[in-house]
Structures are given as C-alpha cells and as structure tokens.
Amino acid sequence: MTWEEQLALDAASFAEQLSYLRARSPFYRDIEPVPLERIAELPLTTKQQLRETVTPENPFGAHFAASREEIVRIYSTSGTTGTPSYIPLTASDLDNWITGSSNSYAASGIEPGQRIVSTYNAGPFAAGAALASFERIGLTHIPVGTGNTDKLLRAIELLKPEAAVLTPSYAAYLAEQHDLRESSVQRILVAGEPGGGEPAFRAQLQAGWGAKVTEAMGIGDIGVSLWGECEHQDGMHLGARGFVHAELIDPATEAPIDMRDGAHGELVLTHLKHRAAPVLRFRTRDHVQVRTTPCPCGRTGPRIRCIGRTDDMLIVRGVNVFPSAVREVVSAFAPDVSGHILVKPAQPGVKQDPPLPIAVELARDARPGVELADAIRDSVRGALVVQTSIELVPWGTLQRSEYKSKLVQR
Ligand SMILES: [Zn+2]
C-alpha cells in the first residue's frame, strides 16, 4: 500500500477514534473534531498530564474510555521516569498490539518455521505483549526471560535458534563475555532502548555475534514494538501502521516538524483504533531522525532512527547533547574502546557548563597511546559541537546491564 493510501485509511480511522473519545473519554471529551491533516491543531498530551488525573477510583487516569468488563489485561510501566502507571487493554487493543509488533519483527527477515530465543519477561511490563508476536509470525518461540545468561547460552547451544531478541546492552554484554560467532544465531533483534541503530555499535554487535542486527521500538502507553527495521538496516518501518499515527515536533517549542527526509525531532504518537485508554498526540520523549527515501524492501512510509531520549538530553552551552550520540562517536574508536561510556554531569539538571566529563572504557587488552583521549575529545567536538573532558577507564570498569544500560550518572 502506498503511504497516501495508508493516510487515507488513517484519516477515516482517526475520525472514528475522535468520535469515540468525545463520547467515552473524560480526558478528551471536549476535543475539537478536526480531520487528520489538521491534527497539529490539537493539544499535545504528556505522561505527566495523564498521571495527574489518576485517582483511587480510576487508577488508569481520565483517558480511560472503556468499561471494567472490557479490559482483558493490565500492564504497568517500569516507572523509570516516575511512579509506575497502569496500561489497560481491551481484547481488540491487545490483538492490534500483537499485529503491529508482528509486522515490526517480521520486517527483520525472520521466517515462519525458524526458532527465536527471547530474553524479555512475560511479566508486568508491556514489553511482554511483544512475545505473542513471535508465535503470530509462525516462529518457534523459546522464552528464557531476563537475567539468566546460563539458560540463554544453553538454549542457543542445544536448540539452535536462528534468531535472538534482546536489549542492545544485553546483546553487547553477551558478545563481550562469550564467543558467539559460531552459534546458530543469524539474526539479532534488539529493542527496549536506543543504540541498535548506531552504526559503530551495531558493527560491533554484528561482529561479536556473527549475525545481522536489526532494531525495533515501541512505547508502553501506545504499543509494543511499533517500529521495526528491515534487512536493509536503514531505519525502522512503522509496523503498527493503521493503528498509530506518527508526527514530529520541536521538543522546545512544540511546533510541528514536517516528516521530510532528514528531519529530526521528538516523536509524537496518536492511537487510531484504540479502546481502553487511547491517547492523542502523546509526547514519547524519543528524539528521532526520519528517512523517506524508498526502501528496497518495498515497505512504504517514513522510517525512523532513535537518536536518544529527550529525558537523557543535556544542554551544554545551548547545544543539545544526547549521550547515545556521544557513544556513537566514541564507538568509532574501536578496537581501542569497548563501546561503554558514562556521561558524568558536574551540575544537577539539564544545563551543563563545558567541558562535559565523560568516562570512556578501553577495550580488553587495549594499550592506547596518550593521544587517544585527545582524539576522542576532538572527534566528539567535531561531530556534536560540544566540549568534553575524556577520562579513559580500564576494561570492565563501567557497569554492564542485562536489561538497559545507564549512559548518564546522576
Ligand atoms: Zn525496508
């Protein structure tokens, strides 16, 4: 389907979604019924606004638009950016989530009949809903869950899966600790945090696993693995097309930004067919870059790459700095560096005075010359226009994570 055809369908879904919200959602009851092409006239929604409407009688918030009996599942957010909140789903919401997630993961090239080992827990967090997409695709799903490296390695050795799904941090940790180049795994599907699309980091992962790495991305309040990269590895396609509408805004001014090729800004998402707790123009805090050139895989529509979380962003003398972007520049110094960094802001808050202190971990057995720190500093300044002070630390100094790595020390 061309993107224009998709947008025409989305416009009809959006009109229906708005009538539903006006009839059923206390939070959006008074929303103006504008057509999809004028969506930017509607107010943005933040996580904080929704959270403020939570009451003992309504633990979901005022955007809850269904009845208690219609809810088939309730997830909670991990609470990394505040108190955990609850995400209710109706049967159709859950089904749409799984369809979108299946589209996103299937884009990676995994095929029915192959085996995939997963390292996410089917626990309280929304990411667990993505697990059902593997059966939907027709894969043999081998769940081993989070934090059990021995079980994972045994499953890979004995069950010989063609694919593994992990966070990029965990994939990097495993490749660093174990020789996986000869394993059966030919595809690594990473999700859960930015990083899988950073060229240097990805190259390191691919070399360590002897496998192709593609990334996926979602957000609990909207849906799991909404976006997924195809084998051409040139940004994530919207797997949840038809269910979710995407926009870009300038995070500072909230002005809409055209989704033209090369544009970047904060991703804003709107449900098109959601029932339980639908949101409109939800600020994801994900800062993304857009590609609109045709993809050889034939999928249409804009593709995105996540540059970082707006929450992790620091401002150094007026310049926005994403720690994941720093890591990308630093990773180009492999094989001297391990790829692990830690930004250590000297001041509390977002605004920092230069130079920004950054610990860069050396690779195992690296014996770099004195000029390495200077070269990294110059390269970061050249690429990101920010003054840093680089401290080289020995291999193994920075904390590894089996889920998501911390890039900023607070
Ligand atoms: Zn593609």
Residues whose N, C-alpha, C, O or C-beta is under 5 A from the ligand:
A	BS01	ZN	C230 H232 C295 C297 R299
